[in-house]
Every structure is written in C-alpha cells, then in structure tokens.
Amino acid sequence: MTCGPLADGNLRTGPISGLVAAASDVRRVVLKYSGGSTGTFPAAAADGNWLVGYAIPAHLSVVHSEEYGTSGQVVGSTAGTPWEC
C-alpha cells in the first residue's frame, strides 16, 4: 500500500490518495467515511495483479470498507485503520 497527501500536503487535514493491492476476486471497493459519505473505487488489472486507487476527503477518515466481487457479492470488509497513511 502507498498513500500520500493531495494538494496542501497536510496529512492530518488535507485530502489523501492511495494505491493498494487487491485480492484477485475484488472488482470494486466502497469506503465509508467518518462524515457518513461513501466513495466507490474500481479495481484495475495491472501486470497480473489487481490494484485499487482511492481517495480520502479532507478532514475525514475511513471507518469501514467493503470489497465486492464480479457478481456484486461482498468478498471482504475491514475496519478503517488499514486505509490510513
């Protein structure tokens, strides 16, 4: 996993973007943010691996995520901690 600040460069208050490896059965990730909104990010194939690029808006954190497979089924979920820089 790699992540870093966008725009203002402040990890505590600015937006964050990242790139994370996904399991081979993951095709979409939905992040639920601390403010109640969500973000949906597709998985993309890259050199035989699956990757997900994501963003965390300024002043928010990820509280939960769900990973979805090719048929829309839930294939995994996590608490927010793994999504933080």
C-alpha distances in whole Angstrom, upper triangle without the diagonal:
4,7,10,14,16,20,21,18,19,16,18,20,19,17,13,11,7,6,4,7,10,13,16,18,16,17,16,15,17,16,19,19,21,24,24,23,20,18,18,15,16,14,15,16,15,16,17,13,12,10,10,10,11,13,14,18,20,21,19,16,15,18,17,15,17,16,19,20,22,25,24,24,21,19,17,17,15,16,14,13,9,9,10,9
4,7,11,13,17,18,15,16,13,16,18,16,14,11,9,6,5,6,9,13,16,19,21,18,19,18,16,18,16,19,19,21,23,24,23,20,18,18,16,17,15,16,17,16,17,19,15,14,11,11,10,10,12,13,16,18,19,18,16,15,18,18,17,19,18,21,23,25,28,26,26,24,22,20,19,17,18,15,14,11,10,10,8
4,7,10,13,14,12,12,10,13,14,13,11,7,6,4,6,8,12,15,18,21,22,20,20,18,16,17,15,17,16,18,20,22,20,18,16,17,15,17,16,17,19,18,20,21,18,17,13,12,9,9,9,10,13,14,16,15,13,13,17,17,16,19,19,22,24,26,29,26,27,24,23,21,20,18,17,14,13,11,9,8,6
4,7,10,11,8,9,7,11,12,10,9,6,6,6,9,12,16,18,22,24,26,23,23,21,19,19,17,19,17,19,20,22,21,19,17,19,17,19,19,20,22,21,23,25,21,20,16,15,12,11,10,10,12,12,14,14,14,15,18,19,19,22,22,25,27,29,31,29,30,27,27,24,22,20,20,16,15,14,11,10,7
4,7,7,5,6,6,9,9,7,6,4,6,9,12,15,19,21,25,27,29,25,25,23,20,20,18,19,17,18,19,21,20,19,17,19,18,21,21,22,24,23,26,28,25,23,19,17,14,12,10,9,10,10,12,13,13,15,19,20,20,23,24,26,29,31,33,31,32,29,29,26,24,22,21,17,17,16,13,11,9
4,6,6,8,9,11,10,7,5,5,7,10,13,16,20,22,26,28,29,26,25,22,20,20,18,19,17,19,19,21,19,18,16,18,17,20,21,21,24,23,26,28,25,23,19,17,13,12,9,10,9,9,12,14,14,16,20,21,21,24,24,26,29,30,33,30,32,30,29,27,26,24,23,19,19,19,15,14,12
4,6,8,10,13,11,7,7,9,10,14,17,20,24,26,30,32,33,29,28,26,24,23,21,22,19,21,21,23,21,21,19,21,20,23,24,24,27,26,29,31,29,26,23,20,17,15,12,12,11,10,13,15,17,19,23,24,24,27,28,30,32,33,36,33,35,33,33,31,29,27,26,23,23,22,19,17,16
4,6,9,10,9,6,8,10,12,15,19,22,26,28,32,34,35,31,31,28,26,25,22,23,20,21,21,23,22,22,21,23,23,26,27,27,30,29,32,34,31,29,25,23,19,17,14,14,12,10,12,15,17,20,23,25,26,29,29,32,35,36,38,36,37,35,35,33,30,28,27,23,22,23,20,17,15
4,6,9,9,7,8,9,11,14,17,20,24,26,30,32,33,30,30,27,25,24,22,23,20,20,21,24,23,23,21,23,22,25,26,26,29,28,30,32,29,27,24,22,18,17,14,13,13,11,13,15,16,19,22,24,24,28,28,31,34,35,38,35,36,34,33,31,29,26,25,21,20,20,18,15,13
4,6,6,5,8,9,12,15,18,21,24,26,30,33,34,30,30,28,25,24,21,21,18,18,19,22,21,22,21,23,23,26,27,28,30,29,32,34,30,28,25,22,19,17,14,13,12,9,10,13,14,17,20,23,23,27,28,31,34,36,38,35,36,33,33,30,28,25,23,19,18,19,17,13,12
4,6,6,7,7,10,12,16,18,21,23,27,30,31,27,28,25,22,21,18,19,16,16,17,20,20,20,19,21,21,24,24,26,28,27,30,31,28,26,22,20,17,15,12,10,11,9,9,11,11,14,17,19,20,24,25,28,31,33,35,33,33,30,30,27,24,22,20,16,15,15,13,10,8
4,6,9,9,13,15,18,20,24,25,29,32,32,29,29,26,23,22,18,18,15,14,15,19,19,19,19,22,22,26,26,28,31,30,33,34,30,28,25,22,20,17,14,11,11,8,7,9,10,13,16,19,20,24,26,29,32,35,36,33,34,31,30,27,24,22,19,15,14,16,14,10,10
4,7,9,13,16,19,21,25,27,30,33,33,30,29,26,23,22,18,18,14,13,14,17,17,18,18,21,22,25,26,28,31,31,34,35,32,29,25,23,20,17,13,10,9,5,5,8,10,14,16,19,21,24,26,29,32,35,36,33,34,31,31,28,25,23,20,17,17,18,15,13,12
4,7,10,13,17,19,23,25,28,31,32,28,27,24,22,20,17,17,14,14,15,18,17,17,16,19,19,23,24,26,29,28,31,33,29,27,23,20,17,14,11,9,7,4,7,9,11,14,17,20,20,24,25,28,31,33,35,32,33,30,30,28,25,23,21,17,17,18,15,13,12
4,7,10,14,17,20,22,25,28,28,25,24,21,18,17,14,15,12,13,14,16,14,14,13,16,16,19,20,22,25,25,28,29,26,24,20,17,14,11,7,6,5,4,7,8,10,12,15,17,18,21,22,24,27,29,31,28,29,27,27,25,23,21,19,16,16,16,13,11,11
4,7,11,13,17,19,22,25,25,22,22,19,16,16,13,15,12,14,15,17,16,15,13,15,14,17,18,20,22,22,25,26,23,20,17,14,11,8,6,5,7,7,10,10,10,11,15,16,16,19,20,22,25,27,29,27,27,25,25,23,20,19,18,14,14,14,10,9,8
4,7,10,14,16,19,22,23,19,19,16,14,14,13,15,14,16,17,19,16,15,12,13,12,14,15,16,19,18,21,23,19,17,13,11,7,6,4,6,9,10,13,12,12,12,16,16,15,18,18,20,23,24,27,24,26,23,23,21,20,18,18,15,15,13,10,10,9
4,7,10,13,16,19,20,17,17,15,13,14,13,15,15,17,19,20,18,16,13,13,11,13,13,14,16,15,18,19,16,14,10,8,6,5,6,8,12,14,16,15,13,12,16,16,14,16,16,19,21,22,25,23,24,22,21,19,18,16,17,14,14,11,8,9,8
4,7,10,13,15,17,14,14,13,12,14,13,17,17,20,22,22,20,17,14,14,11,11,10,11,13,12,15,16,12,10,7,6,4,6,9,12,15,17,19,18,16,15,18,17,15,16,15,17,18,20,23,22,22,20,19,18,17,16,17,15,15,12,10,11,11
4,6,10,12,14,12,13,12,11,13,13,16,17,20,23,22,21,18,15,14,11,11,9,11,12,12,14,14,11,9,6,5,7,8,11,13,17,19,21,19,16,14,17,15,13,14,12,15,16,18,21,20,20,18,16,15,14,14,15,14,14,10,9,11,11
4,7,9,12,10,11,12,11,15,15,19,20,23,25,25,23,20,17,16,13,12,9,10,10,10,12,11,7,6,4,6,9,11,15,17,20,23,25,22,20,17,19,17,14,14,12,14,15,17,20,19,19,17,15,14,14,14,17,16,16,12,12,14,15
4,6,8,6,8,9,9,13,14,17,19,23,25,24,22,19,16,14,11,10,7,9,10,11,13,11,8,5,5,6,10,12,15,17,21,24,25,23,20,17,18,16,13,12,9,11,11,13,16,15,15,14,11,11,12,13,16,16,16,13,12,16,17
4,5,6,9,11,11,15,16,19,22,25,27,26,24,21,19,16,14,13,9,11,11,12,14,11,8,7,8,10,14,15,19,21,24,27,29,26,23,19,20,17,14,12,9,10,10,12,15,15,14,12,9,9,12,13,17,17,18,15,15,19,20
4,6,8,11,13,16,19,22,25,28,30,28,27,23,21,18,15,13,9,10,9,11,12,9,7,6,9,11,15,17,21,23,27,30,31,28,26,23,23,20,17,15,11,11,9,10,14,14,14,13,10,12,15,17,20,21,22,18,19,22,23
4,7,9,11,15,17,20,24,27,29,27,25,21,19,16,15,12,10,11,11,14,15,13,11,9,11,12,16,18,21,23,27,30,31,28,25,22,22,19,15,13,9,8,6,7,10,11,10,10,7,10,13,16,19,20,22,19,19,23,24
4,6,8,11,14,17,20,23,25,23,21,18,16,13,11,9,7,9,10,13,16,13,11,8,9,9,13,14,18,20,23,26,28,24,22,19,19,16,12,10,6,6,5,7,10,10,10,9,7,8,11,13,17,18,19,16,16,20,21
4,7,10,14,17,20,23,25,23,20,17,14,11,9,6,5,7,9,13,16,14,12,8,9,9,12,13,17,19,22,25,27,24,22,19,20,17,13,11,7,6,5,6,9,8,10,10,10,11,13,16,19,19,21,18,17,21,22
4,7,10,13,16,20,21,19,17,13,10,7,6,4,5,9,12,15,18,17,14,10,10,8,10,11,14,16,19,22,24,21,19,16,17,14,10,8,6,5,7,8,10,8,10,10,10,11,12,14,17,16,19,17,15,18,20
4,6,10,13,16,18,16,14,10,8,6,5,6,7,11,14,16,20,19,16,12,10,8,10,9,11,13,16,19,21,17,15,12,13,11,7,6,5,6,9,12,13,11,11,10,10,9,9,11,13,13,15,13,12,15,17
4,7,10,13,14,12,10,7,6,4,6,9,11,14,18,20,23,22,19,16,14,11,11,9,11,12,14,17,18,15,13,10,11,8,6,5,7,8,12,14,15,12,12,10,12,11,9,11,12,11,15,14,12,15,18
4,6,10,11,10,9,5,5,6,8,11,13,17,20,22,25,24,21,17,15,12,12,9,9,9,11,14,15,11,10,6,8,6,4,7,9,11,15,18,19,15,16,13,14,12,10,10,10,8,12,11,9,12,15
4,7,8,7,6,4,7,9,12,15,17,20,23,25,29,28,25,21,19,15,15,12,11,10,11,14,14,10,8,6,6,5,6,9,12,14,18,20,21,17,17,15,16,14,11,11,10,8,12,13,11,13,16
4,5,6,6,6,8,11,13,17,19,22,25,27,30,30,26,23,20,17,16,12,10,8,8,11,10,6,5,4,6,7,9,12,15,17,21,24,24,21,21,18,20,17,14,13,11,8,12,13,11,11,15
4,5,7,9,12,15,17,21,23,26,29,30,34,33,30,26,24,20,19,15,13,10,10,11,9,6,5,6,6,9,12,15,18,21,24,27,28,24,24,21,22,20,16,14,12,9,12,14,12,12,15
4,6,9,12,15,18,22,24,27,30,32,35,35,32,28,25,22,20,17,14,11,10,11,9,6,8,9,9,12,14,17,20,22,26,28,29,25,25,23,24,22,19,17,15,13,16,18,15,15,18
4,7,10,13,17,20,23,26,29,31,35,34,31,27,25,21,20,17,15,12,12,14,12,9,10,10,9,10,12,15,18,20,23,26,26,22,22,20,22,20,17,16,14,13,16,18,16,17,20
4,7,10,14,17,20,23,27,29,32,32,29,25,22,19,18,14,12,11,10,12,12,10,11,10,10,11,12,14,16,18,22,24,24,20,21,19,21,20,17,17,15,14,17,18,15,17,19
4,7,10,13,16,19,23,25,29,28,25,21,19,15,15,11,10,10,10,13,14,11,11,9,10,10,9,11,13,14,18,20,20,17,18,16,18,17,14,14,14,12,16,16,14,15,18
4,7,10,13,16,20,22,25,25,22,18,16,12,11,8,8,8,9,13,15,12,12,10,12,11,10,11,12,13,17,18,19,16,17,16,17,16,14,15,15,13,16,16,13,15,17
4,7,10,13,17,19,23,22,19,16,14,10,10,8,9,11,13,16,18,15,15,12,14,12,10,10,10,10,13,15,16,13,15,14,15,15,14,15,16,15,18,16,14,16,19
4,7,10,13,15,19,19,16,12,10,7,7,6,9,11,14,17,19,17,16,13,16,14,11,11,10,10,13,14,16,13,15,14,15,15,14,15,17,15,18,16,13,16,17
4,6,10,13,16,16,14,10,9,6,8,9,12,15,17,21,23,21,19,17,19,16,13,12,10,9,10,11,13,12,14,14,14,15,15,17,19,18,20,18,15,19,20
4,7,10,13,12,10,6,5,5,8,10,13,16,19,23,25,22,21,18,20,17,14,13,10,10,10,10,14,13,14,14,13,14,15,16,19,18,20,17,15,18,19
4,6,10,10,8,5,5,6,9,12,15,19,21,25,27,25,23,21,23,21,17,16,13,13,12,12,16,16,17,17,16,17,18,20,22,21,23,20,18,21,21
4,7,6,6,5,6,9,12,15,19,22,25,28,30,28,26,24,26,24,20,19,15,15,14,13,17,17,19,19,17,18,20,22,25,24,25,21,20,23,23
4,6,5,6,7,10,12,16,19,22,25,28,31,29,27,25,27,25,22,21,18,18,17,17,21,21,22,22,20,21,22,23,26,25,25,22,20,23,22
4,6,8,10,14,15,19,22,26,29,31,34,32,30,28,30,28,25,24,21,21,19,19,23,24,25,25,22,23,25,26,28,28,27,24,23,25,25
4,7,10,14,16,20,23,26,30,32,35,32,30,28,30,27,24,22,19,19,17,17,20,21,22,22,20,21,23,24,27,27,27,23,23,26,25
4,7,10,13,16,20,23,26,29,31,29,27,24,26,23,20,19,16,16,15,15,19,20,20,20,17,17,20,20,23,23,23,19,19,22,22
4,7,10,13,17,20,23,26,28,26,24,21,23,20,17,16,12,13,12,13,16,17,17,17,14,15,17,18,21,20,21,17,17,20,20
4,7,10,14,16,20,23,25,23,20,18,20,18,15,15,12,13,14,15,18,17,18,17,15,15,16,17,19,18,18,15,14,17,17
4,6,10,13,16,19,22,19,17,15,17,16,12,13,10,12,13,15,18,16,17,16,15,14,14,15,17,15,16,13,11,14,15
4,7,11,14,17,19,17,16,14,17,16,14,15,13,15,16,18,21,19,20,19,18,17,17,17,18,16,17,14,11,13,14
4,7,10,13,16,13,12,11,14,14,11,13,13,15,17,19,21,19,20,18,18,17,15,15,16,13,14,13,9,11,12
4,6,9,12,10,10,10,13,14,13,15,15,18,20,22,24,21,23,21,21,19,17,16,16,13,14,13,10,10,11
4,7,9,7,7,7,11,12,12,15,16,19,22,24,26,23,24,21,22,20,17,16,15,11,12,12,9,9,10
4,6,6,8,9,13,14,15,18,19,22,25,27,28,25,26,24,25,23,20,19,17,14,15,16,12,12,13
4,6,8,11,14,17,18,21,23,25,28,30,32,29,30,27,28,26,23,21,19,15,16,17,14,12,13
4,7,11,13,16,18,21,23,26,30,32,33,30,30,28,29,26,23,20,18,14,15,17,14,12,14
4,7,9,12,14,17,20,23,26,29,30,26,27,24,25,22,19,17,14,11,13,14,12,10,13
4,6,9,11,15,17,21,24,27,28,25,25,22,22,19,16,13,11,7,9,11,8,7,10
4,6,7,11,14,17,20,23,25,21,21,18,18,15,12,10,8,5,7,9,7,7,11
4,7,11,14,17,21,24,25,21,20,17,18,15,11,9,6,4,7,10,9,10,14
4,7,10,14,17,20,21,18,17,13,14,11,7,6,5,5,8,10,9,11,15
4,7,10,14,17,18,14,14,10,11,8,5,5,7,7,10,10,9,12,15
4,7,10,14,14,11,10,7,8,6,4,7,9,10,13,12,12,15,18
4,7,10,12,9,8,6,6,5,6,9,12,13,15,13,13,17,19
4,7,8,5,5,5,5,7,9,12,15,16,19,17,16,20,23
4,6,5,5,6,6,9,12,15,19,20,22,20,19,23,25
4,6,7,10,10,13,16,19,22,23,25,23,22,26,28
4,6,9,10,14,16,20,23,24,27,25,24,28,30
4,7,9,12,14,17,20,21,24,22,22,25,28
4,6,9,12,15,18,20,23,21,21,25,28
4,6,8,12,15,17,19,18,18,22,25
4,7,11,14,16,18,17,17,21,23
4,7,11,13,15,13,14,18,20
4,7,10,12,11,12,15,18
4,6,8,8,9,12,15
4,6,7,9,11,14
4,6,6,7,11
4,5,6,9
4,6,8
4,7
4
